Amino acid sequence: MKNIIAVPLFLLISQMTYAQVKFNLGYAETTHTYTLSIVPQTTWESPKNMVNSAQIVLRIDAGSEFTPAITSLVEGLTWADNAYVEHPDGDPEHTFVCISLVNGPTSLIKMIAGEEVPLFSFVNVAGGCAGAVTLLANDAPAVLAVRSAGYNVTQHFAVLGARKNAFTGFENATVECAAVTGADELAGKLVDEVKVSPVPADKTATIQWNLLSDMQGAGLIRIFDAQGREVFQEKNSGGTGWHTLQLNVQNWQPGLYRIQFEFDQGQRTKSWNMMVIH
C-alpha cells in the first residue's frame, strides 16, 4: 500500500515544483501606460487553468502622487486597486498598492508555457511621473518587514493546477517613467483644454482641442490603446484656436484609449483619456 500511495504523491510534488507563473511589468513611454502580464512556465488545460485568486502588489515612493486607472486586457475579468499600504513600519519611505482580481475563480486566462498573457494596463490619473514602480519578491526584506506588521503585500496567483500560489518570480520587475522636460515641456504649452465627448463613447467620439501656438508646425494627433499600440493617426490642420475631430469608434475594442499630440520638431504632449464602451 505504501508504494501505491507514494507514486501519486511523487507525481503531485513534481507537478507543483514545475508549476510556475512569472510576472512582467512593462511601460509605454509614448502613452504613459503600464502593462502587467504573466508568463506561464507550464501549460494548464481546463479545468487546471482555473485561477482562484490573484494579487499584484506595486511599490512606489511614498511621496509620489499615484492613482492607477485600470483596464482589464482579458475580456470578462475585473481588476481593482483594493488596498493601499502607506508609510508602513518596515518600509516607511514607500507605499504598496495592491491590485486584485475581483471576479475569480476564472478559467478565462490562457495558460500556455512561454506565452505571455497581458492581464491589465493602467495609467496614473494622479498626473505627473510617479518615479520607479516596482514589483518585489515575496521574500524581499521590505515585504517581510511589512508583513510582520500585519499587512499582506505578497504577490499571489493561485492556479488550480499548481494547488498553491503559482507565482515564482519576474520577467521584469521595475519600470520608471520619464520626467517631462525639454521638448515635451514645450509641447505641453502648445495644446490646452482637450475635451472628449460623449464619455464614454459608443459609436462616435468628438475630440476638441485648443492649439495655443502653431510655431512648431501642424503635427499629428495620435491615439493609443491600453497596451500602447497606435490605433489612429491624423495630421493636424494647423492654426491657433479650437479644432474638432469626429471619430467613428463603433468597431474599436471597448476600453481606455490615450490621446496625444506630436509636433514636427519631435515635441509631444501629455496624454488625455478617451473611454470606449459598447
Number of C-alpha atoms within 10 A of each C-alpha: 5 6 7 8 9 11 10 11 11 11 11 14 12 11 15 16 11 13 23 22 26 19 24 20 21 19 21 15 12 18 25 19 25 24 22 21 20 22 22 23 19 17 16 19 12 12 12 15 21 22 22 17 18 20 21 20 21 22 21 20 19 18 13 16 15 21 15 17 15 23 22 21 21 14 10 10 17 17 21 16 18 12 15 16 18 18 16 19 17 16 17 14 13 19 20 27 21 20 20 21 22 15 12 16 15 16 17 15 17 17 24 16 15 14 14 17 19 20 20 19 25 20 23 17 14 13 13 16 16 20 17 15 20 18 22 22 19 17 10 10 13 19 21 18 16 21 17 12 11 10 17 17 25 22 24 19 25 20 27 20 21 25 13 15 20 25 24 18 18 18 14 15 17 17 16 15 17 14 12 16 10 9 14 17 15 15 23 18 12 20 22 16 12 18 16 20 14 15 14 17 20 17 15 15 21 16 16 17 16 17 20 16 16 16 12 16 15 19 20 18 18 19 22 22 22 24 22 20 14 16 12 12 14 12 13 18 12 16 15 15 13 14 15 14 13 11 13 12 16 15 10 14 12 19 17 22 24 24 22 20 24 21 22 12 11 11 18 24 24 20 22 17 17 23 18 20 15 13
